[in-house]
Amino acid sequence: MKTKPRKKVQTSGFEKIYIPDSSAALARTHRIIRIEKEKEILFMKLRSQIHLDDFKQKRSDRQREERRLKRVNNYCSTIVE
């Protein structure tokens, strides 16, 4: 029996290089990005809370001043009459 010579499959050097699905550097980069996003979200929440607190404070000051003016006006109007 005569056997045929086998064809040797040549693989290129590019195909031989094994590239892992997740390299350590890529995982580290993703972790850093995730941490920065979390920091940004915390900053935005804090900023929003500060803005809300400032708004509440300004509103309460304005209402206090309006009540004070009403009292003064009512007192003055009763004296004049």
Order of alpha helices (4+ residues) and beta strands (2+ residues): alpha-alpha
